[in-house]
Amino acid sequence: MNIIVIAFFVVLSLFNFNHSQKPETDNLILNVDSGLIKLLDIRDKIKPIHPFLSHLHPVVIADKGNLYIFDFDTLTKKYRFIRKVSSPFPIPDEIRASFPLSSYENKSSCIVTLDIFNSLAGYTTIFHEFIHCTQANTIEYQIKSSLKIAQEAAEENDYSWELNHLFPYQDSVFTDYYTSFIEAVKENDDRRIQAIRRDLKEYLNQVDFEYMVWQDWKEGFARFIENKIRRELDIEENHFGENRPYHRITFYYGGELFINYLIHKDEELSTNIGSLFEHMYNFGSR
């Protein structure tokens, strides 16, 4: 008789636990739904800025070890909740990222935390990550397959090289070159830009040069679109990375400047991002 009573209370406690958790999940989904409605409203306003902003991607909310997946429904023209899954690895607080989601058909997805919806700047970050999703869905893997740095990383099962490559950011020769490069781009000095890009290619080893160009291209382009959106929404532009000491985000800043410079000379590069990468890689060596 005591065993039955104990079992009853165990079942009851489990029911109460699950019942107490459901409203929390429901509230999160409701909060995300309202944020995604606003996201679509903003997208309608900014869509003319660039064709890539027509592409909508899954938005995944990381919360307490779980991932809440939302995707755009082409029939209803709204985002809808797909499913909740356990995170495959620890997710940093206030994550802002994009990567293929193994638990959702390996779709390139924007992974963020709920606070992303607290400001207009947060929404521009979502669109920044959407640009990475579009890069991944079009030309990114083709470019990667041609790079020594990506080939070596694949052989070593290193999936975090884009974040953790030991680039010589504090090397004085590199920092002088890259500072001069930024100055030359701001001054629209064609000859000087070409000379410095040639110097950088000759000074850096192949892997480091590839890494610099990769980040200039991938993050620089996403920052390029992000700041177009920020100007349209009349909020402060994002120039994080412009100051020394240099670090990975420096390439977001320098890459955006370089991309602005190149697109001003050839507007087609704004949408032909494969050709854009080739221009950035070979500029100064032709």
Secondary structure, DSSP 8 states (H G I E B T S, - for coil): -HHHHHHHHHHHHHHHHHHHHHHHHHHHHHHHHHHHHHHHHHHHHHGGG-GGGG----EEEEETTEEEEEEEETTTTEEEEEEEEE-SS---TT-EEEEEEGGGTTEEEEEE-GGGGGSHHHHHHHHHHHHHHHHHHHTHHHHHTT-HHHHHHHHTT-TTHHHH----TT-HHHHHHHHHHHHHHHTT-HHHHHHHHHHHHHHS-HHHHHHHHHHHHHHHHHHHHHHHHHHHHT-----TT-SSS--TTHHHHHHHHHHHHHHHH-GGGGT-HHHHHHHHHHTT--
